[in-house]
Amino acid sequence: MTIADSGFMMEGGASCLPCTPEEEKRIVTDLMRMAESNLKEGNLYYVISNRWFAEWQKFVGQDNDEYPFGDSSKHMSMVLTETKSKPGPIDNSDIIAGGSGSEDEDSELHRYLLEGRDYVLVPQEVWEKLFDWYKGGPGLPRKLISQGVQQKSFSVEVYPLCLKLTDSRDNSQSVIKISKKASIFELYERVCRLRGIEQEKARIWDYFSKSKNSVLVASNQTLEESNLHMDQDILVEVQVDGFWPSGFGMDSTGNELALVPIEPSRSSFTIAGGPTLSNGYSTSYTSNLYQVGSNLSSPFTEREDGHENISSAVTKSEKGGLAGLQNLGNTCFMNSAIQCLVHTPQLVEYFLQDYTEEINKQNPLGMQGELALAFGDLLRKLWSSGRTAVPPRAFKGKLARFAPQFSGYNQHDSQELLAFLLDGLHEDLNRVKQKPYIETKDADGRPDEEVADEFWRNHKARNDSVIVDVCQGQYKSTLVCPVCQKVSITFDPFMYLSLPLPSTVTRTITVTVFYGDGSGLPMPYTVTVLKHGCCKDLTQALANVCCLKKEENILLAEVYEHKIYRYLENPLEPLASIKDDEHIVGYRLPKRLSGLTRLEIIHRCQEKYMPESHKGADRKIMGTPLVTYLQDPQSGADVDMAVNMLLSPLKRNTYLHSSEVHSSHENGSVSEAHIAQPTNSFNAMEDDTESEEEMIAMPFHLSITDERGLTLSRVESDSPIICGQSLKVMLDWTDKDHEMYDFSYLMDLPEVCKTSFTAKKTRQEAISLFSCLEAFLKEEPLGPDDMWYCPRCKEHRQATKKLDLWRLPDILVFHLKRFSYSRYLKNKLDTFVNFPIHNLDLSKYVKSKDAPMQSHVYELYAISNHYGGLGGGHYSAYAKLIDENRWYHFDDSHVSSVGEAEIKTSAAYVLFYQRIKVGEPSQSHVGS
C-alpha cells in the first residue's frame, strides 16, 4: 500500500496539517496494520508519551480499542466530550529522566513505565508520519526482539540492558546500555572501544554483587543467556606484559583464588544428582570458560550460574529453608511464589533426592527439562545455604527464555507465575513419554463415580508427575442448556482454585471540598458510600458531613496533573468509575447556575516555590484548580476580583496560624471574626469599593488559556471578557502573592482511598474463606462471551454452570481474586479474608461418595502476600518450617521469624494448605 505524503512546511519549521483528523486516523491505522503484518526482528518502534498520544487520539476521534499496541489506560479509555483540539508538538518530556533527551536508542526513560498507561509504541513508519505532521520529540527508537523457545514471540526492548562497568586499572566506572540479545562478542567490542583497550588484552568478569563470579568469554552467546541482569556490575581487566593484574582472584579476606577451566562434565554425577546422562541436557548454565574457586565469602555469594555436581541426594543443612532470595529488580513477585513452593514438604523431599530419571526432554509441551533442573537447583541452594541469600539469576534467565511474559523488570502477578511454574514443572517431569489419544465420552446418565474415575484415569494416562501426585485435584462441572435442558457433566483436573471475593457492600472515598465563594479553607472529608452506588450518593454523603446549606450544591471533579480532568456532573455516574488512586475534589456552589459563567483558575508557580520533586522547569502548573461562577463578567477586573475572593481564606496576615485553623475548625470553614468578608459570592461583586481599589492597585498576573492550558492572552483590568459557558484562567504566582497567601492549602490532594504499604489487619467488612469458596461453587449463568455449544440444540447457549469439588489433592492452593478488571476500572480489593490456619475442614464441599476414605482437613503452611495497589506494590511470603513448627517472613533477602497470630492480614493473596493425614494431629501451637 502506498500512502501519499501531502504535507508541506510552515514558517518556523513546523509541518502544516493539510490532512483532516479523519485522514490522519486512516493513514496511521493503515500503517499500523501493515507493520503488524510484517513483524520481524530488528524492526524499529518508537516510544511516545501516552499523555500526548491520548490528545492525538481525541483529536482524530480514535477510540483506545482501535490502538493495537498496548493496554488502554484510564486517560485513554474515558469517553471525553470536550471540544477536539489539535495537539501541539510531540512531547516526550514526561517519560524521559531529566525531562529532555536526544534522538538516541540510549535515551534514558523513567524506570518502570507501563505500556498503555505511560507510553505507547508505534512502528517507525507511524512515527515518521506523526513527526512530519507535528514535529517535537525527542524520538525514542527501540528495536523489536524475538523471545521464547518453543513459542516465539516478538516484543519491543523498551529498556536495554544497563551494565555498570568498572575498569580495574583505575576503578573508574561507566554505564553501558546494550541489548540483552547482543552477544558477548559485541559486549567486548563496546567495552574495548569505550575504554581504548585491545580486545585480545581484555578480560571481562561477571561482577554481580561486586564479586568475581566468572569470566565472560567472547562468543556468540547472548547476554541474556549469560544471566547478565539489569544494573549489575561487570569488571574489565587488562593484560600487561602477558600477565593479568595481581589480586585478580582475591576473595573478601585477601586470599588468592584459582581460576579453574570448565570442561564438559565427565564425572559420575549429574546436575540433578543422579547417574551421568548421555542425552545432552543444556549446558548454558556453565557455558563460560572460567569460574572463580569456591571459597568466596561474600554475604551474597553467587551460586546460581552452574548446576551442582552432587551425588545421589542433598541433605538439609541445620538451618535449611531460611535463605532469602535477592531481588533482581522488581522480582519480589517471583521470590514470593518460589518461597511458597520451596517450603512445600513434598516438593522439598522430591527435589532433594535424585529425580533425573523422571526428567522428560522429549515432551513438546515442556522445556526440555531445563525449567525443572533450574528450579531443583535453586531449591537445593535454598535448603543448603544456611541464611545466605541466593540470587536467582539462572532461574530467572530460564524463566525468561521459556516464558517471555516474565522477562524484563516490570512487576508481575505471583499467582500467574505460580500457575506457569507448576504447569512447566509438570510437563518437564511428566513420566508419560508418549501421550495416548483418548476420546472423551459423555456421562449419558452413568453414575458420577464411574464417570469421575474414567476422567481421572484418562488424565493420568497422559499426565503423570510429582505435580499431579501432589497438587492436582478434580472438580465436577455441570452445564444445563436453558432451552432443551440438556445436562452435560465433566470432571476436570485443577492445580489451584481461584476464588472470587464476594463484593463488600461499601467503600470509603476521600474528597477535598473547596468553597466556591471563598468563605472557608479547603478540607478533606472521608465518607462511606455504597460500592455500587452513583455520584448522587457521594454528593449526598458529603453534604451531610460538611453541613451544606440548602441553597448550595457540590460539583465533583477529578484533578489530574493539577488540572481538572473531568467534571462528574452526571448524578447517575457509577462510583465504580472513580479509582482509588485518583484525586477527587468538590466545589460548594449555588444550586441555580443557569446563565452564569464557570470560572476555572489554574495555578502556575516559579521553581523556587516548588517541592524538590517538581523542580527542573522555570514555571510549572501546581496546586489544585479553583472554581466559581460569575454573573455576566464584563472585564478583567471582574475576574481579578473573583480570584481575590477565592484566595481570601489563604491570606497569611488575616487568618489564624494554619495549625490553629486546622485544630479548631475541623469542618473546614473559618469563623467570620477572623476573615475579611468576601464580595457577594456569585453576583457581579459590587458594593466593595475598598476591595476593588485594592485589586486595581495590586492586580494578579492572569491569562486566558485554552482547553490544553496554553496561554492565549493576558488579562488586564480593562480587558473585555467574552462571556460563554466556561472561562479558564492561568494565575501566575509572584513573590508577593506567595508572601500574602499560604499556597500549601492548595497542594498535596489526598487520594480517593490511600492504600497503606503495610496491609492493615482490619476485620471490618471481613469475609470468610468459606464464603469465597461458596461463591466459586455456586450455580451461575455463563457470560455472553463464554457461551456453551449445546450438542442437542446445535447452537451456542448461555447455559448455567455449577462446580462441585470431587477429589482434593494433598497440597491445596487457594488464589484469592483480589484484582478486578473492566474497561473503565482496574482495581484491587483489600478486603480482609478470614482464613483458618488449622483444621480447614472441606468435607461438606466434597461430593464424591468415596470422600470419607480420605481426610479433607488441611493445615496452612505458606502465604503469598501482596501489599499496595494494582500494577505495583510489593510481594512477600509467610512460610512455615514444618520441622520447627515455626513461621517465618520471607521478604526478598530478609528473613525473620513471625508469630502465628501475625500472618493473617488483608494482604494474603495465595494460600497454601497441606492435607492432614488421618490420625495425624494438627500442629496448633507455634514452636518455642
N, C-alpha and C positions, 0 to 999 in steps of 0.2 A: 504494500500500500504506500502510495506517495502522498504526502501531505504538503500542500503548497504553503510557502512562507510568504505571507503578505505584509509582514511588519516593516516599518520604516522608523528612522530615528528622529527623535525630537531634539530641540535645542537643549544642551546640557547633558547629553548622553543617554537620557532615559528613553526607553522604547515607547513609541506611541502604541495605543491599543486599537488597532483597526478592527480586531475581532470583537464580536458581541460576546457577552458571557456564555451564551449557548454554544457559540462556535468554539470558545476556549474549552468548555467542558467536553465537547465532542472530540476535539483534537487530542486532549490529554487522555480521555478514555480509550481512544483507539490506540494511542502509543503504549498505554499500559497493557492492553490486551496483546499487542504484538510482542512486548517484552516477556509477558507471561508464557507465550507460546514458543519462545526461543531462549529458554534458560540454559545457561552453560557456565561452567566455572570460569571466573575471571571477569565476567560482566561487571560493569560499574553501576552502582546505585549511589544516590545522593541522599544525605540526611538533611531533612528540612524541619524546622521548628513547627510543632503541631499548632502552636499559637497562631503563626502566620498562615499555615495551610488551612486551618479551620476558617479563617477570614476569607481565604480564596474560595473555599467550598461554599460559604454563604453567598459570596458574590455571584458564583456561576449557578447556584441553585442545586448543588450536588449533595445528595444525602450521604451520610457517612457509610451506609451499607454498600454504596457503589465504589468505595475505596477498597481495592483488593489486597493491600499490602500491610495489614496490621489491624489490631483490635481498635474498636471505637473507644473514644474517651467521653467523659461526661460532657465536655465542652464542644464535642462534635456531634453528640447524639441528641442533645436537646433540640426541640423544634423551636427555631427562632423566628419571630415575626417582625423583627426590626427591619428598617429600610436597608436594602442591599447597597453597599457602597464598595467602590473599587479599593482593594487593599493597596498599601504602599509598597515600597521595595521589599524584597525578601529579607527577612530579619531573623538571623540565627543566633543573635547575641544571647538569648536566654538559655541556650543549651550548651554554650561554649564556656569553659572555665576562663574567667577573666573578662568575658563578655565580648571578645573580639578574636579574630584569627585570620590567617591567610588561607587561600585555597590549597589545601595540602592534606594528604591522607593522614598526616600526623597531627592534625588539629586536635587539640585537647578538648574532648567533650566532658561535661559533668559526668561523674560516675553514677551508675545505677539508674540511668534514664530508662523509661519503658516505652517501647514502641506503641503508638496509638494514643498514649497519654501525653508524652513529652515530645515525641518526634514521629515523623513518617518517613518511609523510604520510597523514593521514586526512581525509575530507571533513568539512565543517562540522557536518553532522548527527551524525556519529560522535563528533566532539569534544564536542559539546553533551551527548550521552548519557554519554560517559565522564566528563565533568566533573560531571554531575549525580550520578553514582554515587560518584565518588572525590574530587572537589574537587582542590585542588592547582594546579599550573601552573608558571610563568605560561603563558597562552595565547599562541601564536605563529602568528597568521594570515598566510597568504601567498596571493596570487592566482594563478589559472590563466591562462596566456597562450597565445596561438597563435603558432606558429613555422613557418617553411618557406615556400616559394614554390609549387612545383608540388604537393608533398605536404604538406598542412597537418598539423601535429601539435600536441598540447597538452602543456604542461609547467608545473609549478609553479615560480614565480620565488622560489626559496628565498632567494637573495641579490640583493636590489635593487641597482641601480647606486649606488655611493658616489662622489660628486664632491667634490673639495676646492676650496671656493670662496675666492678671495682678493678682498677689496674694495680696489680701487686707491686709495681715499681715505685709508685708514689702514693698509693692508697686513694688516688683521685677517683671520683665517682661520676657516672653519667648514666643516662637512661636511653635505652634502645627500644624503639617501637617497631615491631615486626610481626608479620602474620604467623599464627600458630601452625599454619600449613607450610611455612618456609622450612627448608632443610637445614641441617646443622652446617652443611657447606655454606649456605647463604648467611648463616649467623657468623661464621668465621670471616667471611668477606666483609660484612658490615662492621664487625669489631675491629678487624685489622685496618680497614680503611679509616675508621674513626680515630684509632689510636696511632696510626702510622707505623704499623708493625708488619714484618714479612710473615706471610701465613705459615711457612714451614718452621718458623721460630716461635709460634704462638701455641699456647695450650689453654683451653677454656674449661673451667670447672663448673659443675653444678654446685652452687654455693648456697643451697637452701638453708635457711636459719643460720647463716654465717658459718656453716660447717662444710668442709670439703667432702662431698658425697661421692662423686665420680667425675672422671674426665669425659667431656663430650668430644667424641672422636668424629672428625669431619666425615660425613656420609650423607646419603640421601634420606636418612630417617628424619621425619618431621619433628619440630619442636614439641608438638602435641604428643607424639609417640614417645618422646624422651621425657615426658612427665614434667616439662617446664610449665610453671603456672604464673599467672598474673602477679606482677610486682615482686617476684622472687629475685634473689641475688645470683649473679654469676661472677666468676673471677677469671681474669686473664693473666697468665704468666708468660714471660718472655725468656727464651733461652739465650744465655750469654756464654760465648766461647764454648759451645757444646754442652754446657751444664745448665740445669734448671736452678732457679734461685734457692738458696738454702732455706730450710724451715718450711718448705712447701708441704711437708707432711707432718706438721706438728699438731698434736691434739691440744685440748684446753689446758693440759698440765705441762705442756712443753715437750712431751715425749714424741720422738720421730715415728712416723707411721710408714709402713711399707706399702708400695704400690704393687698390687697383685694383678697380673694379667688374667683376664677372664677368658676361659675357653669353654666350648660346649661340654656340658657335664658328661663325664664318663664314669661317675661313681655309681654305686648300687642303690642310691637313694634318689627320689624324685622330688619335685616341687611340692607334691601333696603328701609326701611321707610314706609312699609305698615302694614297690619294686620299680626299677627303671622301665619306662615305657619307650617303645620304639616308633610310636605313631606321630611324632613330630609336633608336640604342642608348641604354641607360640613362645618364642624366647625374647619377646620385646621388652620384658622387664629387665633383662640383663644384657641388652644389646650394646652398651658402651664398653669400651675396651678395658678401662681400668677402674678399679674401685679402691677406696681407702680401706685400710685394715680395720678390724672390728673393735679396736679398743678406744673408740671415740667416747668421750664422756660428756658431750653436750647434753643439757637438760632436754632438748628436743632432738634426740638422735634420729636421723632419717634412716628408717629400716624398711622402707616400703618399695624400693626400686628393684628388688630381686627376691624371687621365691626362696624360701628357706629349704636347704637340703637337709631334711630331718628324717630320722629313721621312723619306724612304724607308727609312732604316736608322740604327741606332745602332752606333757603333764602341766597342770595349772601351777603357777607359782603361788607362793604363800599369800600374796596379796593380789592374785589374779582377778581380772574383771574390774579393776579400779583405775584403769588407764583412760585418760581423756583422749579426744580427737582434736587435733589442731584445726582451726578454721582457716580454710584456704582462700577466703573471700566469699562471703555470703553462702557458705556451705553448712550453716547450722542446721538447715532442714535435713541434709544428708546425715550429719552427725547424730541428730536426734533419732532418726529411723534406724541407723546402724546400731546405736547403743541398745535400742529395744530388742533388735534381733540377736545381737551377740550375747544378750542375757537371757535368751530363751533356752532353758536347760537342755532340751532335746537337740537343738542345733549346736550347742556348745559341745555336747558329747559326741555328736556326729563329726564335726569338723576338726576336733582334736584327735580323732582316730584316722586310720588310713581309709580314704574314700576314693582313691584313684581308680579302682575297678568300676566305679559307678559313673565316671565322667563319660558323657556321651558327646563325642566330637562330630558324629555324623548327623545329628538332629538338625534339619534345616531351620527349625523354629528356635534353635538355641544359639549360643555364641561360641561354639566350638570348645566349650568347657572353660573358656577364659574368664567368664564372669564368676563362675563357681570357684575357680582357683584363686582369683583376686580376693573374693570375699573370705574364703577359707584362710588365706594367708593373713589377711587383716585381722580376722578373729583370733588366730593363733598369737599374733603380736600383742593384741589387747589382753589376752589371758596369760601372757608370759613376760610382760614388760614391767611388772610392778605398777608403780604410779607414773611412769614416764609417758607423757603424752605422745601419741603416734600421729604423724601427718599422713592422711590417707591419699597421698598423691597418685600412687599407682592405681588404686581402686577408682579414683575419680577419672583418671585417664581412660581406663577400660569402660567406665560408665559412659563417658562422652563418646567413645567410639561406637558403642552399640546402642546408645540412646541419646542422639544429638540434642534432644529437647532439654537435657540436663547439662549441656556444655555451657561454657561461659560462666558469668559470675553474678547473674541475677538470682533473686530469691525464688525458690520453687516450693512446692507443696510436699511435705514429708509423707503424706499418705499416697500421693501419686508415685513418689519414689519407691515407697514400700511395695505398692502393687506391682510395679515393674520388676523390682528386685526379687520378690517371691516367685513371680512367673518366670523370670530369667533363670533363677536357681533351679526351679523345677525342670525346665527344658534342658539345662546343662547337665542335670543329674538324672534325667529320665532313663530308667532301666530298660525301657522298650526301645529297641534299636530300629525296628521296622513296625510302624503302626498299621494294624489291620484296618480294612474298610468295614465299617459296621453300619448297617441301615437301621435307623431308629424306628421302632414300632409305636403305634398309638396305644393308649391304655385300653380302649374298647371295652370298658366295663370290668376289666380284670381287677383283682384285689390290689390295693395300693402297695402292700408289702411285696407282692410279686413284681409289680412294675418297678418299684424303687430299687429292688435288688438287681433287676435286669439293667436298669440305667447305670447303677454303680459298677456292675461287672463290666459293662461296655466301656465305661470311663476308665476303669483300672486297666483294661486291656490295651489302652492307648496311652495312659498316663500313670506311671508308677515310679515315684521318687520319694525321698525323705520328706519333701514338702507336702506331697499328697498324704503320706502316712501321718504327718503331724498337724498340718494346718488346714486341710480341706475337709469340709463338711458337705451336707446335701440338704436342699430345701425343696419342698413341693410347690409347684406353680400351677394354679388353676385358672384357666381363662374360660369365660362364658360369653357366647355370642348374644347380643341384646335382641337379635331378630329371630333366629331359629333355635336359640337356647342350646346350641351345640357346646359341649363341655370338652375342653382339651386339658389333659393333665400331663405334666412333665416333671421329672425330678432332676434338678440341675445342681452341679457342684458349685461351691463357693469357697473363696480363700479368706474373705472377711465380710462383715456385714456393715453396710453404710446406712446409718440410722439418721432419719430426719429429726430435727429438734422441733417439737410441737410449738407453733407460734405462740409467743408470750403475748399477753393482752396489751401491754402498754410499753411506751418508750419515753425517755426523757429528752427534751430538746432545750438547748440554751439559746436565747435570743437577746441581743443587746438593744434596748429601747432608747430612742432619741426623741427629744421634744422638737416638734416642728415649729414651735413658736418661741424657742429659746428660753423657756421658763424653768428649765432644770438640767441637771447633768445627766449624761448617758449612764445607764445602769443595766448590767446583765441580769436576766431572770431565767431560772431553770424551772420548767413546768413539765408535768407528766400528762401525756395525751394518749389517745387510743392509737395503737401501732398502725392500724389500717384506716385511720381517720383522714380528714382533709384539712386544708388550711383554715377553714372556718373554725374547726375545733381548736387549732393553735391560737388564733387571734382571740377567741373567747377565753381561753385559759390565761393568756397574757393580760387581757382586760381585767380579769379578776385580781391578779397579783399586783398589778401596777395601778390599781384604783382609777381606771379610765373613766373620764367624765361622759355623761350621756350624749353630749354633742360631739364627742370625739370618736375616731376610729383608728385602727392600726393598719398601716400599709407595710407589708412584709417585702423584703428584698434580699437577694443573695449578693454578697460582696466578694468579688474575685479580683485579686491583684489591685486592690484599693479603688476599684471602680464598681459600679452597680452592674452586675452581670445580667440579672433578670429581676423583674418585679413579680411577686406572687399575688397577682390581683384577682385571680380566679378563686373564689371561696371553695370550689369543689376540687381544686388541685390536690391530688393524693399526697399525703405526707411521705409516702414511700419515695417520692422524687427528691426528698431532702436527705442527703447523705450525712453521715456522722462527722466527716471531716470538712464539711462546708462551714461558711460563716454567714449566719442569717441575722439581719437587723430588722427592727420595727420602728416606724416613724409615727408618732402621735400627731394626727392631723384631723381637721374638721370633717364631719360626715358629708357636708354639702361642698362638693368640689367642682360642680358644673360651672363652666365659664371662667375658671381660674387657670392660671399658667403654672405648671410644675417647674420649680427651680431646683436644679441639682448642682451641688457645689463639690468640685474635686480639688484636693489639696496637692500642691507641689512645693517641695522643700529644697533648701540648699544642702549640700553634702555634710556640712558640719553639724547639722541638726539631725542627721540620720543615725540610726543604730549602726554599729560596726558592720553588721552582716549586710547592710544595704549600701555601703559606701562604694564609690567607684564611678559614679556619674555626677556631673555638675549639678543637675537638678533631677529629682525623681518624684514620681507620684507616690504619696504616702498617706497614711491615716485612713479614715472612714468618710465616705461622702455624706454630706448633709443635704436634707431635702425639706423644702417648704413649698407653699403655694402662694402666688401673688395675684392680686386682682388688677388687671389691666396695667401692667408696668409700662411706663412711657419712656423712661430714660435710664442711663446707667446709674444715676443717683438712687433710683428705686431699688436696683439690685444691690448697690453698696449698702443701703440701709438694711436690707434683708440679711446680708452677710453679718453686719454688725449685731443684729438681733439674735441670730443663731449662735454667734460666738460669745455673746454676753455672759453666759454661765461660766465661761472658761477664763474670765478676767482675773488675773492674779491679785490686783490691788482692790478688788471689790468683794471677792469671795473668801470664805474661810480657807485655812490650810487644807490641802486635799485630804489629808488623813482625818482631819476633824469632820470634813464633809461626809466622807465615807462611813465614819463610825457613828455619826449622829443622825444621818439621813439615809437609811438603808433603802428606802424606796426610790431613790434617785432624784427626787425633787429637793429644792433648796428653799429655805424659809425666806419669805418676802423681806424680812428685816435685813437680809444680807445681800440683796441684789438690787441693782438699778432696774426699775420696771421697764420691760421692753415695749416697743411700739405695738399697736394693735396688730394681733398676730397675722391675720390673713386679709387685711384691707390694704389701703394704699399707704398706710403708715404715716398718717397725718398727725397734726397737733403735737409734734415733738420737736419744737424748733431748736432746742438746745442740742439734741442728739443729731439733728440734721446739720447744724453748723459744725458740730464736732466731726461729722463724717466728711463734710466738704473740705475741712482743714486737713484731715488725715485719711485720704481715700485708700482703699485696698487696691492691690495690683490684681486686677481681674481681666480675664479674656474669655470671649465666646469660643466654644470648642464644638467640634462635630462629634458624631457617634463614636469615632475611634480615639477621641481625646486630642485630636490635632487642633492647634490654635488657629482660629480663623481671623479674629480681630480683637484689638484691645478695647476694654470698656472704660470710657471716660464718663465724667459726671453728666455731660450733656449728650452722650451717645444715644441715638434713638434706638429703642428696643422694638423689634418686630414681634408682635405677640403671636403665639402659637400654643399648641398643647403642652409643649415642654421646652425648657431652656437649660442648656448645660454650660456651666461657667467654671473656668480654672482659676483657683486662688493661689497666687504665688506668694508664699510667706516670706516676709522680710525680717531682718534682725529686730526691728521694732515690734512687729507682730508677735514674735517669739517672746519678747520681753513682757508684752502686755497679756498674752494668753498662754495658758498651760496646754500645749499640744498633746501632752501624754494621754489626755482623756480620749483622744481620737485614735490612739494606737492600740495594737495587740487585741484585736477582737477574739473572743473565745470561740472555739469550735462548737458545733451543734452538740456533739457528745464527745468529750475528751476521753480517749481510751488510755488508761494508765498503762505504762510499760510493765509494771508488776501487776499481774492479774489479781483482782480483788476476790477474796474467798467469801463472796456475799451469798446469802441464802435467799435473797429477795428474788421473787419470781422463779425460784428453783424448780426444776423438773427432775423426775427420776429416770434412771436408765431404763427401767421397765416401761415407762410411758413412751420413751423413744422407740423401744423395741416393738411395742404395740402399734405405734404409728407406722412402723415399717411393715408390719404384718397385716394391717387392716385392708379390707377389700376396697378397691377404688377403681374408677374407670380410667382406661388408658387415655393419654393426651391425644389431641388431634394430629400431632406429628409422629405418633407412635401407634398407628392403627394395626390391628391384627388381621391377617388374611384368614377368613373362615373357610375351611375346606368344603363345608356343606353349602354355604351361600355363594361360594366362588367370588367373594368380594371382600374388600377391606372393611372391617367393622371396628367401632370404638368399644371393644369388649371390656368387661370388668375383670380385674386381676386380683387374685388372693394368694398370698405367700404363707407357707407354714414351714417351720423347722422340722426336719426329718432325721437327720443324722448330724451329730455335733462332733467336731474334731477335738484332739487333745489340747491344742492351742487355739483359743477363740479370740479373734481380733474384732473389736468394735471401732468403726470410724464414725465420729460424730460430725455430721454435715453442718459445720459452722459457717461455711461460706455460701452465700446466695448470690445468684447472678440473674440479671434480666437486662433488657436493652437499656433501660434508664437507671438501673440500680445495681451496684456491686457492693455488697456489704458483708460484714462478719457479725455473727451472733455471739455475744459474750455471755449468754445465759449459763448460769451455773447448773450443771447436771450432777445430781446426787447419785453416785455410783458406789456399789458395795466394794469393799476391799477384800472381805472374807465372805465365804458361803453364798456366792451368787448362784441361786438355785433356779435353773431354767426348765425344770421337769415339766411344768404345766404347759410350756410352749412347744414341747417336742411331741409330735403326733404319731410317731411310729409305735406300733404295739410292742415292738421289741425293745422299746426305750428303757423299761425297768432293768434290762440286763446290764446297763452301763450307768455310771454316775453322771449326772448332769449338774453337778455342783462345782463351781470354779473359784479360783483364788487369783487375785490381781498380782501381777509381778512386774509390769512396766507400763509407763505412760509417755507418749509423745505430746509435749506441750507446745502451744503457740500463743505468744504474747504480742499484743499490738493489733494493728489494723490490717486490712486487706492489702496484698501486694508488697508487704514489708514485714515489720515486726521482727520477732526473734523466736527461734525454736530451742528447746532444751528437752531433756528426758529425765524421768524418775525411773530407776530400776532397782529391783530387789536382788541382793545376793542371797540365793536360797540357802546356801550352806551356813551363812551368818544369821539369816533371818533378820536382815537389816536393810533399810532403804538408803539409796544414795542419789544425789542430784548430779547429773552429767550435763554441764554447761560448756560445750566445746572442750577446751583444755582443762577447765576447772572441774574438779570432782570433790564433793563434800557430802558428809552424812546428813540425813534429814529425818525428822521424826515422822512416823506413820500418819499422825494427825495433820501434818502439813501438806500432804501430797494431793489432797482433794481441793482443786481450785477450778475457777471458771476458764482456765487456760487449757484444761485437758482436751486433747484433740483425738488421739488414737489410744485405745485401751487394750492391753494385752492380758488375757486370762489363761490360766493353766488348769486343766481338769484335776480335781481331787479324786484320786482312786478310791474305790470302795474300801472302807475300813481305815483309810488314811486320815489322820486328824488335820484340821485346818490350823495353819500357823497364825494364830490370832494375837500373838504377842511379839513385840519388837525385841530382838536380841539385845542383851545387855553387854 
